Amino acid sequence: MPTVETRAEPLSIGEVAERTGLSVHALRFYEREGLLVGLVQRTAGGRRRYTTADVDWLLICVKLRESGMPLADLKRFAELVRHGPGNEAERLQLLDAHQQRVEAQIQALEECRSVIAWKVGVYAEHLARGEAGGLWDPTVTNVPGQHT
């Protein structure tokens, strides 16, 4: 998921925020928490200057976090990447475990979607007939054949 642009000029924190969708506050947090794989360069005035490689890494981090990767796992992954070659098996183990969690979440969401689609069908059918009879009514209990 690398960026197409190969701009050699450093990027400001605002430009990186715009490209990654992270807030300036979040970028500072990522740096403070050790989630970046390289040191963020600074100008003589102390302003952060990022590279396109930083942006590429942050885009991966964003997707890992959006998909529910725990912060501790993301920190560990960043640490392993920072250390360079030789720990690829551990990186793979972290990513594989996360992929399995995401697959389980997708399965659970598909089951939810199935129930919701069924309920939409029930309500659409009743409305098409112009009646609400047979739909669940919390004021009536133990009605045989009542649908929710």
DSSP file with accessible surface (Angstrom, degrees, kcal/mol):
  #  RESIDUE AA STRUCTURE BP1 BP2  ACC     N-H-->O    O-->H-N    N-H-->O    O-->H-N    TCO  KAPPA ALPHA  PHI   PSI    X-CA   Y-CA   Z-CA
    1    1 A M              0   0  121      0, 0.0     3,-0.1     0, 0.0    58,-0.1   0.000 360.0 360.0 360.0  32.4    0.0    0.0    0.0
    2    2 A P        -     0   0   98      0, 0.0     2,-0.1     0, 0.0    51,-0.1  -0.295 360.0 -97.9 -67.0 156.0    2.9    2.4   -0.7
    3    3 A T        -     0   0   35     49,-0.3    53,-0.1     1,-0.1    49,-0.0  -0.398  21.4-136.4 -71.9 150.8    2.2    5.9   -1.9
    4    4 A V  S    S+     0   0  146     -2,-0.1    -1,-0.1    -3,-0.1     2,-0.1   0.886  83.1  82.0 -74.7 -38.1    2.5    6.5   -5.6
    5    5 A E        -     0   0   89      1,-0.1    -2,-0.1    47,-0.0     0, 0.0  -0.390  60.6-163.1 -72.1 140.1    4.4    9.7   -5.2
    6    6 A T        +     0   0  128     -2,-0.1     2,-0.2    46,-0.0    -1,-0.1  -0.329  23.8 168.3-116.7  48.2    8.1    9.5   -4.5
    7    7 A R        -     0   0   52      1,-0.2    45,-0.4     2,-0.0     4,-0.1  -0.467  23.2-163.1 -65.8 126.0    8.5   13.0   -3.2
    8    8 A A        +     0   0  104     -2,-0.2    -1,-0.2    43,-0.1    44,-0.0   0.690  61.1  98.6 -85.0 -20.0   12.0   13.4   -1.6
    9    9 A E  S    S-     0   0  123      1,-0.1    43,-0.1    42,-0.1    -2,-0.0  -0.426  83.9-107.0 -68.7 142.6   11.0   16.6    0.3
   10   10 A P        -     0   0   60      0, 0.0     2,-0.4     0, 0.0    41,-0.2  -0.312  32.8-130.4 -67.1 154.0   10.1   16.1    3.9
   11   11 A L  B     -A   50   0A   0     39,-3.2    39,-3.1    -4,-0.1     2,-0.1  -0.849  13.2-123.4-108.1 144.6    6.4   16.5    4.8
   12   12 A S     >  -     0   0   34     -2,-0.4     4,-2.3    37,-0.2     5,-0.2  -0.320  30.5-106.9 -77.6 165.9    5.0   18.6    7.6
   13   13 A I  H  > S+     0   0   29     35,-0.5     4,-2.5     1,-0.2     5,-0.2   0.883 122.0  54.1 -62.3 -34.9    2.8   17.0   10.3
   14   14 A G  H  > S+     0   0   35      2,-0.2     4,-2.3     1,-0.2    -1,-0.2   0.902 107.7  49.0 -66.3 -40.5   -0.2   18.7    8.7
   15   15 A E  H  > S+     0   0   59      2,-0.2     4,-2.2     1,-0.2    -2,-0.2   0.907 112.6  48.1 -65.6 -39.9    0.6   17.1    5.3
   16   16 A V  H  X S+     0   0    0     -4,-2.3     4,-2.2     2,-0.2     6,-0.4   0.908 109.6  52.8 -67.8 -40.1    1.0   13.7    6.9
   17   17 A A  H  X S+     0   0   15     -4,-2.5     4,-2.1    -5,-0.2     5,-0.4   0.934 110.6  48.2 -58.9 -44.1   -2.3   14.1    8.8
   18   18 A E  H  < S+     0   0  169     -4,-2.3    -2,-0.2     1,-0.2    -1,-0.2   0.910 114.1  45.6 -63.9 -41.3   -4.0   14.9    5.5
   19   19 A R  H  < S+     0   0   78     -4,-2.2    -1,-0.2     1,-0.2    -2,-0.2   0.787 122.2  34.7 -74.4 -29.5   -2.5   11.9    3.7
   20   20 A T  H  < S-     0   0   11     -4,-2.2    -1,-0.2     2,-0.2    -2,-0.2   0.627  98.5-124.6-101.0 -18.0   -3.2    9.4    6.5
   21   21 A G     <  +     0   0   70     -4,-2.1     2,-0.3     1,-0.3    -3,-0.1   0.489  69.9 128.4  82.8   0.6   -6.5   10.6    7.9
   22   22 A L        -     0   0   26     -6,-0.4    -1,-0.3    -5,-0.4    -2,-0.2  -0.656  61.4-117.0 -86.3 148.3   -4.8   10.8   11.3
   23   23 A S     >  -     0   0   64     -2,-0.3     4,-2.4     1,-0.1     5,-0.2  -0.382  24.6-111.3 -75.8 163.0   -5.1   13.9   13.4
   24   24 A V  H  > S+     0   0   45      1,-0.2     4,-2.3     2,-0.2     5,-0.2   0.913 122.6  53.6 -58.6 -41.2   -2.0   15.9   14.3
   25   25 A H  H  > S+     0   0  130      1,-0.2     4,-2.2     2,-0.2    -1,-0.2   0.919 107.9  49.2 -60.0 -44.2   -2.7   14.8   17.9
   26   26 A A  H  > S+     0   0   21      1,-0.2     4,-3.0     2,-0.2    -1,-0.2   0.895 108.4  53.5 -64.8 -39.1   -2.8   11.1   16.8
   27   27 A L  H  X S+     0   0    1     -4,-2.4     4,-2.2     2,-0.2    -1,-0.2   0.919 109.5  47.8 -62.3 -41.8    0.5   11.5   14.9
   28   28 A R  H  X S+     0   0  102     -4,-2.3     4,-2.7     1,-0.2    -1,-0.2   0.902 112.0  50.9 -64.1 -39.6    2.1   12.9   18.0
   29   29 A F  H  X S+     0   0   61     -4,-2.2     4,-2.6     2,-0.2    -2,-0.2   0.932 108.1  51.8 -61.9 -47.3    0.6   10.0   20.0
   30   30 A Y  H  <>S+     0   0   16     -4,-3.0     5,-2.8     1,-0.2     6,-0.5   0.908 112.7  45.9 -57.1 -42.7    2.0    7.4   17.5
   31   31 A E  H ><5S+     0   0   48     -4,-2.2     3,-1.5     1,-0.2    -2,-0.2   0.949 113.1  48.8 -65.1 -47.5    5.4    8.9   17.8
   32   32 A R  H 3<5S+     0   0  154     -4,-2.7    -2,-0.2     1,-0.3    -1,-0.2   0.856 111.2  50.7 -60.4 -37.0    5.3    9.1   21.6
   33   33 A E  T 3<5S-     0   0   60     -4,-2.6    -1,-0.3    -5,-0.2    -2,-0.2   0.427 115.5-113.0 -84.6  -0.5    4.1    5.5   21.8
   34   34 A G  T < 5S+     0   0   27     -3,-1.5    -3,-0.2    -4,-0.3    -2,-0.1   0.827  73.6 135.3  76.0  31.3    6.9    4.2   19.6
   35   35 A L      < +     0   0    0     -5,-2.8     2,-0.3    -6,-0.2    -4,-0.2   0.559  46.9  85.7 -90.1  -9.1    4.6    3.2   16.8
   36   36 A L        -     0   0   10     -6,-0.5    46,-0.1    -5,-0.2    18,-0.1  -0.639  70.0-144.6 -89.9 152.4    6.8    4.6   14.0
   37   37 A V  S    S+     0   0   40     -2,-0.3     2,-0.3    17,-0.1    -1,-0.1   0.643  80.9  39.2 -93.3 -13.7    9.6    2.6   12.6
   38   38 A G  S    S-     0   0   34     16,-0.0     2,-0.3     3,-0.0    -2,-0.1  -0.868  93.6 -93.2-128.1 164.5   12.0    5.5   12.1
   39   39 A L        -     0   0  154     -2,-0.3     2,-0.5     1,-0.1    -2,-0.1  -0.591  40.8-121.1 -74.7 137.1   12.9    8.6   14.0
   40   40 A V        -     0   0   14     -2,-0.3    10,-0.2    10,-0.1    -1,-0.1  -0.696  29.3-131.1 -79.5 123.7   10.9   11.6   12.9
   41   41 A Q  E     -B   49   0B 123      8,-1.1     8,-2.9    -2,-0.5     2,-0.4  -0.346  20.5-150.5 -71.6 157.7   13.3   14.2   11.8
   42   42 A R  E     -B   48   0B 114      6,-0.2     6,-0.2    -2,-0.1     2,-0.1  -0.965  10.2-123.6-130.6 148.4   13.0   17.8   13.1
   43   43 A T    >   -     0   0   55      4,-2.4     3,-2.3    -2,-0.4     6,-0.0  -0.295  43.1 -95.3 -76.6 173.0   13.8   21.2   11.6
   44   44 A A  T 3  S+     0   0  121      1,-0.3    -1,-0.1     2,-0.1    -2,-0.0   0.830 130.4  54.8 -59.1 -29.2   16.2   23.5   13.5
   45   45 A G  T 3  S-     0   0   72      2,-0.1    -1,-0.3     1,-0.0    -2,-0.0   0.386 123.4-106.3 -85.3   1.8   13.0   25.0   14.9
   46   46 A G    <   +     0   0   34     -3,-2.3     2,-0.2     1,-0.3    -2,-0.1   0.501  69.3 146.4  89.7   4.7   11.8   21.6   16.3
   47   47 A R        -     0   0  189      1,-0.1    -4,-2.4    -5,-0.0    -1,-0.3  -0.556  52.8-111.2 -78.2 138.5    9.1   21.1   13.7
   48   48 A R  E     -B   42   0B  50     -2,-0.2   -35,-0.5    -6,-0.2     2,-0.4  -0.434  29.6-166.1 -68.5 142.2    8.5   17.4   12.7
   49   49 A R  E     -B   41   0B  67     -8,-2.9    -8,-1.1   -37,-0.1     2,-0.3  -0.994   7.6-164.9-132.6 120.5    9.5   16.4    9.1
   50   50 A Y  B     -A   11   0A   0    -39,-3.1   -39,-3.2    -2,-0.4     2,-0.2  -0.697   9.6-137.3-105.3 158.9    8.2   13.1    7.8
   51   51 A T     >  -     0   0   65     -2,-0.3     4,-1.8   -41,-0.2     3,-0.2  -0.638  31.3-107.8-105.1 168.7    9.3   11.0    4.8
   52   52 A T  H  > S+     0   0   31    -45,-0.4     4,-2.7     1,-0.2   -49,-0.3   0.834 122.3  60.1 -65.4 -29.2    7.0    9.2    2.3
   53   53 A A  H  > S+     0   0   60      2,-0.2     4,-2.4     1,-0.2    -1,-0.2   0.891 102.5  52.0 -64.0 -37.6    8.2    6.0    4.0
   54   54 A D  H  > S+     0   0   13      2,-0.2     4,-2.7    -3,-0.2    -2,-0.2   0.921 110.0  48.8 -61.6 -42.9    6.7    7.3    7.2
   55   55 A V  H  X S+     0   0    0     -4,-1.8     4,-2.5     2,-0.2    -2,-0.2   0.933 109.8  51.3 -63.2 -45.2    3.5    7.9    5.4
   56   56 A D  H  X S+     0   0   34     -4,-2.7     4,-1.5     1,-0.2    -1,-0.2   0.923 112.6  46.2 -57.8 -45.3    3.5    4.4    3.9
   57   57 A W  H  X S+     0   0   23     -4,-2.4     4,-2.6     1,-0.2    -1,-0.2   0.927 111.3  51.7 -63.0 -45.0    4.1    2.9    7.4
   58   58 A L  H  X S+     0   0    0     -4,-2.7     4,-2.8     1,-0.2    -1,-0.2   0.875 104.8  56.4 -62.9 -35.9    1.4    5.0    9.0
   59   59 A L  H  X S+     0   0   32     -4,-2.5     4,-1.7     2,-0.2    -1,-0.2   0.892 109.1  47.1 -63.4 -36.8   -1.1    4.0    6.3
   60   60 A I  H  X S+     0   0   66     -4,-1.5     4,-2.5     2,-0.2    -2,-0.2   0.940 111.4  51.1 -67.2 -45.1   -0.5    0.3    7.3
   61   61 A C  H  X S+     0   0    0     -4,-2.6     4,-2.8     1,-0.2     5,-0.2   0.896 106.5  54.8 -58.0 -42.1   -0.8    1.2   11.0
   62   62 A V  H  X S+     0   0   15     -4,-2.8     4,-3.0     1,-0.2    -1,-0.2   0.933 110.3  45.5 -59.0 -45.6   -4.2    3.0   10.3
   63   63 A K  H  X S+     0   0  107     -4,-1.7     4,-1.7     2,-0.2    -1,-0.2   0.897 111.9  51.3 -67.8 -38.3   -5.6   -0.2    8.7
   64   64 A L  H  <>S+     0   0   21     -4,-2.5     5,-2.8     2,-0.2    -2,-0.2   0.932 114.9  42.6 -64.4 -42.2   -4.3   -2.4   11.4
   65   65 A R  H ><5S+     0   0   99     -4,-2.8     3,-2.0     3,-0.2    -2,-0.2   0.921 111.6  54.0 -69.7 -43.4   -5.9   -0.2   14.1
   66   66 A E  H 3<5S+     0   0  132     -4,-3.0    -1,-0.2     1,-0.3    -2,-0.2   0.825 107.1  53.2 -59.7 -30.4   -9.1    0.2   12.1
   67   67 A S  T 3<5S-     0   0   38     -4,-1.7    -1,-0.3    -5,-0.2    -2,-0.2   0.384 128.0 -99.0 -88.8   6.0   -9.3   -3.6   11.9
   68   68 A G  T < 5 +     0   0   38     -3,-2.0    -3,-0.2     1,-0.3    -2,-0.1   0.598  60.5 163.9  96.2  11.7   -9.0   -3.9   15.7
   69   69 A M      < -     0   0    0     -5,-2.8    -1,-0.3    -6,-0.2     5,-0.0  -0.467  45.0-113.2 -63.7 128.6   -5.3   -4.7   16.2
   70   70 A P     >  -     0   0   54      0, 0.0     4,-2.3     0, 0.0     3,-0.4  -0.303  18.4-120.9 -61.1 145.7   -4.6   -4.0   19.9
   71   71 A L  H  > S+     0   0   44      1,-0.2     4,-2.8     2,-0.2     5,-0.2   0.886 113.3  56.7 -56.5 -39.4   -2.2   -1.1   20.5
   72   72 A A  H  > S+     0   0   71      1,-0.2     4,-2.2     2,-0.2    -1,-0.2   0.895 108.1  47.4 -61.3 -39.9    0.2   -3.5   22.3
   73   73 A D  H  > S+     0   0   41     -3,-0.4     4,-2.7     2,-0.2    -1,-0.2   0.894 111.5  50.2 -68.3 -40.1    0.4   -5.7   19.2
   74   74 A L  H  X S+     0   0    0     -4,-2.3     4,-2.7     2,-0.2    -2,-0.2   0.916 110.4  50.4 -64.8 -39.8    0.9   -2.8   16.9
   75   75 A K  H  X S+     0   0   71     -4,-2.8     4,-2.5     2,-0.2    -2,-0.2   0.923 111.7  47.8 -60.8 -46.0    3.7   -1.5   19.2
   76   76 A R  H  X S+     0   0   75     -4,-2.2     4,-2.5     2,-0.2    -2,-0.2   0.917 111.2  50.6 -63.1 -42.2    5.4   -4.9   19.1
   77   77 A F  H  X S+     0   0   18     -4,-2.7     4,-2.5     2,-0.2    -2,-0.2   0.941 111.4  48.1 -61.4 -45.9    5.0   -5.1   15.3
   78   78 A A  H  X S+     0   0    0     -4,-2.7     4,-2.7     1,-0.2    -1,-0.2   0.911 110.8  52.0 -61.2 -41.5    6.6   -1.7   15.0
   79   79 A E  H  X S+     0   0   73     -4,-2.5     4,-1.7     1,-0.2    -1,-0.2   0.923 110.0  48.3 -61.4 -44.1    9.4   -2.7   17.3
   80   80 A L  H  < S+     0   0    5     -4,-2.5     4,-0.5     1,-0.2    -1,-0.2   0.915 111.9  48.8 -63.7 -43.1   10.1   -5.8   15.3
   81   81 A V  H >< S+     0   0   35     -4,-2.5     3,-1.5     1,-0.2    -2,-0.2   0.923 108.8  54.2 -63.1 -42.4   10.2   -3.9   12.0
   82   82 A R  H 3< S+     0   0  106     -4,-2.7    -1,-0.2     1,-0.3    -2,-0.2   0.856 102.6  57.6 -58.6 -36.1   12.5   -1.3   13.6
   83   83 A H  T 3< S-     0   0  130     -4,-1.7    -1,-0.3     1,-0.2    -2,-0.2   0.608 103.2-147.2 -74.1 -11.3   14.9   -4.1   14.6
   84   84 A G    X   +     0   0   17     -3,-1.5     3,-0.6    -4,-0.5    -1,-0.2  -0.270  44.8   4.8  82.2-163.7   15.2   -5.1   10.9
   85   85 A P  T 3  S+     0   0  117      0, 0.0    -4,-0.0     0, 0.0     0, 0.0  -0.075 102.7  56.9 -59.0 153.7   15.7   -8.6    9.4
   86   86 A G  T 3  S+     0   0   73      0, 0.0     3,-0.1     0, 0.0    -2,-0.1   0.223  91.8  69.2 112.4 -10.7   15.8  -11.7   11.5
   87   87 A N    <>  +     0   0   25     -3,-0.6     4,-2.0    -7,-0.2     3,-0.5   0.089  54.9 120.0-124.3  23.7   12.4  -11.6   13.2
   88   88 A E  H  > S+     0   0   96      1,-0.2     4,-2.9     2,-0.2     5,-0.2   0.836  71.5  59.1 -60.6 -33.5   10.1  -12.1   10.3
   89   89 A A  H  > S+     0   0   81      1,-0.2     4,-2.3     2,-0.2    -1,-0.2   0.910 107.4  46.2 -64.3 -39.1    8.6  -15.3   11.9
   90   90 A E  H  > S+     0   0   71     -3,-0.5     4,-2.2     2,-0.2    -1,-0.2   0.895 111.8  51.4 -70.6 -37.3    7.5  -13.3   14.9
   91   91 A R  H  X S+     0   0   49     -4,-2.0     4,-2.5     2,-0.2     5,-0.2   0.940 110.8  49.1 -61.0 -45.6    6.1  -10.5   12.7
   92   92 A L  H  X S+     0   0  117     -4,-2.9     4,-3.2     1,-0.2     5,-0.2   0.909 108.3  53.8 -60.9 -41.1    4.2  -13.2   10.7
   93   93 A Q  H  X S+     0   0  135     -4,-2.3     4,-2.4     2,-0.2    -1,-0.2   0.922 110.1  47.1 -60.9 -43.4    2.8  -14.7   14.0
   94   94 A L  H  X S+     0   0   24     -4,-2.2     4,-2.1     2,-0.2    -1,-0.2   0.933 115.9  44.3 -62.7 -46.4    1.5  -11.3   15.0
   95   95 A L  H  X S+     0   0   62     -4,-2.5     4,-2.9     2,-0.2    -2,-0.2   0.892 112.6  51.9 -67.9 -38.1   -0.1  -10.6   11.7
   96   96 A D  H  X S+     0   0   71     -4,-3.2     4,-2.4     2,-0.2    -1,-0.2   0.925 109.7  49.1 -64.5 -44.1   -1.5  -14.1   11.4
   97   97 A A  H  X S+     0   0   39     -4,-2.4     4,-1.9    -5,-0.2    -1,-0.2   0.915 113.2  47.9 -61.7 -40.3   -3.2  -13.9   14.8
   98   98 A H  H  X S+     0   0    9     -4,-2.1     4,-2.6     1,-0.2    -2,-0.2   0.923 108.9  53.2 -67.0 -42.1   -4.7  -10.6   13.9
   99   99 A Q  H  X S+     0   0  110     -4,-2.9     4,-2.7     1,-0.2    -1,-0.2   0.909 107.7  51.7 -59.5 -40.4   -5.9  -11.9   10.6
  100  100 A Q  H  X S+     0   0  117     -4,-2.4     4,-2.1     2,-0.2    -1,-0.2   0.901 109.6  49.6 -63.3 -40.3   -7.7  -14.7   12.4
  101  101 A R  H  X S+     0   0   84     -4,-1.9     4,-2.3     2,-0.2    -2,-0.2   0.919 111.7  48.9 -63.9 -42.0   -9.4  -12.2   14.8
  102  102 A V  H  X S+     0   0   31     -4,-2.6     4,-2.7     2,-0.2    -2,-0.2   0.918 109.5  51.9 -64.5 -42.6  -10.5  -10.2   11.8
  103  103 A E  H  X S+     0   0  105     -4,-2.7     4,-2.4     1,-0.2    -1,-0.2   0.903 110.0  49.5 -60.6 -40.7  -11.8  -13.3   10.0
  104  104 A A  H  X S+     0   0   62     -4,-2.1     4,-2.4     2,-0.2    -1,-0.2   0.900 110.8  50.1 -65.3 -39.5  -13.8  -14.1   13.2
  105  105 A Q  H  X S+     0   0   96     -4,-2.3     4,-2.6     2,-0.2    -2,-0.2   0.909 110.1  50.4 -64.3 -41.9  -15.2  -10.6   13.3
  106  106 A I  H  X S+     0   0   68     -4,-2.7     4,-2.6     2,-0.2    -2,-0.2   0.926 110.3  49.9 -62.3 -43.9  -16.2  -10.8    9.6
  107  107 A Q  H  X S+     0   0   97     -4,-2.4     4,-2.1     2,-0.2    -2,-0.2   0.929 111.3  48.7 -60.2 -45.3  -18.0  -14.1   10.3
  108  108 A A  H  X S+     0   0   47     -4,-2.4     4,-2.2     1,-0.2    -1,-0.2   0.913 111.9  49.2 -63.1 -40.8  -19.8  -12.6   13.2
  109  109 A L  H  X S+     0   0  117     -4,-2.6     4,-2.9     2,-0.2    -1,-0.2   0.878 108.0  53.8 -66.5 -36.8  -20.8   -9.6   11.2
  110  110 A E  H  X S+     0   0   85     -4,-2.6     4,-2.1     2,-0.2    -1,-0.2   0.901 108.4  49.8 -64.5 -38.0  -22.0  -11.8    8.3
  111  111 A E  H  X S+     0   0  114     -4,-2.1     4,-1.9     2,-0.2    -2,-0.2   0.917 111.8  48.6 -64.7 -41.2  -24.3  -13.7   10.8
  112  112 A C  H  X S+     0   0   68     -4,-2.2     4,-2.7     1,-0.2    -2,-0.2   0.922 109.9  51.8 -62.4 -44.7  -25.6  -10.3   12.1
  113  113 A R  H  X S+     0   0  163     -4,-2.9     4,-2.9     1,-0.2     5,-0.2   0.895 107.0  53.7 -60.6 -38.1  -26.2   -9.2    8.5
  114  114 A S  H  X S+     0   0   80     -4,-2.1     4,-2.2     2,-0.2    -1,-0.2   0.926 110.2  46.0 -63.1 -44.6  -28.2  -12.4    7.8
  115  115 A V  H  X S+     0   0   85     -4,-1.9     4,-2.5     2,-0.2    -2,-0.2   0.930 113.8  49.3 -63.9 -43.5  -30.5  -11.8   10.8
  116  116 A I  H  X S+     0   0  104     -4,-2.7     4,-2.8     1,-0.2    -2,-0.2   0.929 109.9  50.8 -63.7 -42.9  -30.9   -8.2    9.9
  117  117 A A  H  X S+     0   0   60     -4,-2.9     4,-2.3     1,-0.2    -1,-0.2   0.906 110.1  50.5 -61.7 -40.1  -31.8   -9.1    6.2
  118  118 A W  H  X S+     0   0  138     -4,-2.2     4,-2.3    -5,-0.2    -1,-0.2   0.940 111.4  48.0 -61.6 -45.5  -34.3  -11.6    7.5
  119  119 A K  H  X S+     0   0   39     -4,-2.5     4,-2.5     1,-0.2     5,-0.2   0.900 109.5  52.5 -64.5 -39.8  -35.9   -9.0    9.8
  120  120 A V  H  X S+     0   0   94     -4,-2.8     4,-3.0     1,-0.2     5,-0.2   0.935 110.0  50.0 -59.9 -42.9  -36.0   -6.5    6.9
  121  121 A G  H  X S+     0   0   38     -4,-2.3     4,-2.5    -5,-0.2    -2,-0.2   0.911 109.4  50.7 -61.8 -43.2  -37.8   -9.1    4.8
  122  122 A V  H  X S+     0   0   12     -4,-2.3     4,-2.2     2,-0.2    -2,-0.2   0.951 115.2  42.1 -60.4 -49.3  -40.3   -9.8    7.6
  123  123 A Y  H  X S+     0   0   98     -4,-2.5     4,-2.7     2,-0.2     5,-0.2   0.912 113.6  51.8 -67.6 -40.7  -41.2   -6.1    8.0
  124  124 A A  H  X S+     0   0   56     -4,-3.0     4,-2.5    -5,-0.2    -1,-0.2   0.916 110.0  50.4 -62.1 -40.6  -41.2   -5.4    4.2
  125  125 A E  H  X S+     0   0  110     -4,-2.5     4,-1.6    -5,-0.2    -1,-0.2   0.932 112.3  46.0 -63.2 -46.0  -43.6   -8.3    3.7
  126  126 A H  H  <>S+     0   0    9     -4,-2.2     5,-2.5     1,-0.2     4,-0.5   0.917 114.2  47.6 -64.8 -42.4  -46.0   -7.1    6.4
  127  127 A L  H ><5S+     0   0  131     -4,-2.7     3,-0.9     1,-0.2    -1,-0.2   0.880 108.0  55.2 -67.0 -36.8  -45.9   -3.5    5.1
  128  128 A A  H 3<5S+     0   0   90     -4,-2.5    -1,-0.2     1,-0.3    -2,-0.2   0.854 109.4  47.8 -63.3 -33.5  -46.5   -4.7    1.5
  129  129 A R  T 3<5S-     0   0  116     -4,-1.6    -1,-0.3     2,-0.2    -2,-0.2   0.539 115.2-121.5 -81.2 -10.0  -49.6   -6.5    2.8
  130  130 A G  T < 5S+     0   0   69     -3,-0.9     2,-0.3    -4,-0.5    -3,-0.2   0.779  75.9 101.5  77.2  27.3  -50.6   -3.3    4.6
  131  131 A E      < -     0   0   93     -5,-2.5    -1,-0.2     2,-0.1    -2,-0.2  -0.993  54.0-163.1-144.1 151.2  -50.7   -5.0    8.0
  132  132 A A    >   +     0   0   70     -2,-0.3     3,-1.9    -3,-0.1    -5,-0.1   0.332  51.3 131.0-110.3   3.5  -48.6   -5.2   11.1
  133  133 A G  T 3   +     0   0   46      1,-0.3     3,-0.1    -7,-0.1    -2,-0.1  -0.298  68.6  28.0 -59.8 136.2  -50.5   -8.2   12.5
  134  134 A G  T 3  S+     0   0   35      1,-0.4    13,-4.4    12,-0.0    -1,-0.3   0.305  90.7 120.8  94.8 -11.1  -48.1  -11.0   13.5
  135  135 A L  B <  S-c  147   0C  25     -3,-1.9    -1,-0.4    11,-0.2    13,-0.3  -0.586  78.7 -82.8 -82.6 153.1  -45.2   -8.7   14.3
  136  136 A W        -     0   0  136     11,-1.4    -1,-0.1    -2,-0.2    12,-0.1  -0.231  44.6-170.9 -58.0 133.9  -43.9   -8.7   17.8
  137  137 A D    >   -     0   0   63      3,-0.3     3,-1.9     1,-0.1    -1,-0.1  -0.968  16.1-154.9-130.1 113.8  -45.9   -6.6   20.3
  138  138 A P  T 3  S+     0   0   84      0, 0.0    -1,-0.1     0, 0.0    -2,-0.0   0.686  93.7  62.3 -66.8 -12.9  -44.4   -6.1   23.7
  139  139 A T  T 3  S+     0   0  117      1,-0.1     2,-0.4    -3,-0.0    -3,-0.0   0.618 100.1  60.8 -85.8 -11.6  -47.8   -5.5   25.2
  140  140 A V  S <  S-     0   0   59     -3,-1.9     2,-0.3     3,-0.0    -3,-0.3  -0.957  72.6-162.0-116.6 132.9  -49.0   -9.0   24.2
  141  141 A T        +     0   0  109     -2,-0.4    -2,-0.0     1,-0.2     0, 0.0  -0.829  61.3  10.2-116.7 153.8  -47.3  -12.1   25.6
  142  142 A N  S    S+     0   0  158     -2,-0.3    -1,-0.2     1,-0.2     0, 0.0   0.884  71.1 163.7  53.7  49.7  -47.2  -15.7   24.5
  143  143 A V    >   -     0   0   60     -3,-0.2     3,-1.7    -9,-0.0    -1,-0.2  -0.869  37.7-126.8 -97.9 115.4  -48.9  -15.2   21.2
  144  144 A P  T 3  S+     0   0  125      0, 0.0     3,-0.1     0, 0.0     0, 0.0  -0.357  91.1  14.1 -60.6 138.1  -48.4  -18.3   19.0
  145  145 A G  T 3  S+     0   0   67      1,-0.3     2,-0.3    -2,-0.0    -2,-0.0   0.516  87.4 149.8  79.7   2.7  -47.0  -17.5   15.6
  146  146 A Q    <   -     0   0   50     -3,-1.7     2,-0.3   -11,-0.0    -1,-0.3  -0.545  33.5-150.3 -74.1 133.4  -46.0  -14.0   16.6
  147  147 A H  B      c  135   0C  88    -13,-4.4   -11,-1.4    -2,-0.3    -1,-0.0  -0.740 360.0 360.0 -99.7 152.1  -43.0  -12.7   14.7
  148  148 A T              0   0   74     -2,-0.3   -13,-0.1   -13,-0.3    -1,-0.1   0.173 360.0 360.0 -95.3 360.0  -40.5  -10.2   16.1
